[in-house]
């Protein structure tokens, strides 16, 4: 999903309202008749990767935490 998508925009907006959030976390989002909603917020360490591109996830985490 492109960072300019409705989901990314909503997730970015939500993340700015979270205090003391971890450097890596997972927002589960859902689209409802009333718009985008946060379904669940989890630490990255507790995330299930489901059918994602695991290589891309590892590369993103490596880039995020690399010195």
C-alpha positions as CSV (number, residue, x, y, z in Angstrom):
1,X,0.0,0.0,0.0
2,X,1.4,3.4,-1.0
3,X,2.3,5.9,1.8
4,X,0.0,8.4,0.2
5,X,-3.1,6.1,0.6
6,X,-6.0,6.9,2.9
7,X,-4.9,4.1,5.3
8,X,-1.3,5.5,5.6
9,X,-2.6,9.1,6.1
10,X,-5.0,8.0,8.8
11,X,-2.3,5.9,10.5
12,X,0.1,8.8,10.4
13,X,-2.5,11.1,11.9
14,X,-3.2,8.7,14.7
15,X,0.5,8.0,15.5
16,X,1.1,11.7,16.2
17,X,-1.5,11.5,19.0
18,X,0.2,8.6,20.8
19,X,2.4,9.4,23.7
20,X,5.7,7.6,24.3
21,X,5.2,5.2,21.4
22,X,7.8,2.6,20.5
23,X,10.0,3.2,17.5
24,X,8.3,0.3,15.8
25,X,4.6,-0.6,16.2
26,X,1.7,-2.0,14.3
27,X,-1.6,-0.2,13.7
28,X,-4.4,-2.5,12.5
29,X,-6.8,-0.3,10.5
30,X,-10.2,-1.0,9.1
31,X,-12.5,0.9,6.7
32,X,-16.0,1.4,8.0
33,X,-19.1,3.1,6.6
34,X,-18.0,6.0,8.9
35,X,-14.4,6.1,7.6
36,X,-11.1,4.7,8.7
37,X,-10.9,3.4,12.2
38,X,-8.1,2.0,14.4
39,X,-8.9,-1.6,15.1
40,X,-5.8,-2.5,17.2
41,X,-2.5,-1.1,18.3
42,X,0.4,-3.5,19.1
43,X,4.1,-3.4,19.7
44,X,6.0,-4.7,16.7
45,X,7.3,-7.6,18.7
46,X,3.8,-8.9,19.1
47,X,2.8,-8.4,15.5
48,X,1.7,-11.3,13.2
49,X,3.1,-10.8,9.8
50,X,0.4,-12.7,7.9
51,X,0.8,-12.5,4.2
52,X,3.1,-9.5,4.0
53,X,6.5,-9.3,2.2
54,X,8.7,-10.4,5.0
55,X,11.9,-9.4,3.3
56,X,10.5,-5.9,3.0
57,X,9.6,-5.9,6.7
58,X,13.1,-7.0,7.7
59,X,14.7,-4.4,5.4
60,X,12.5,-1.7,6.9
61,X,13.3,-2.7,10.5
62,X,17.0,-2.9,9.7
63,X,16.9,0.6,8.2
64,X,15.0,1.9,11.2
65,X,17.3,0.5,13.8
66,X,20.7,0.7,11.9
67,X,23.2,3.0,13.6
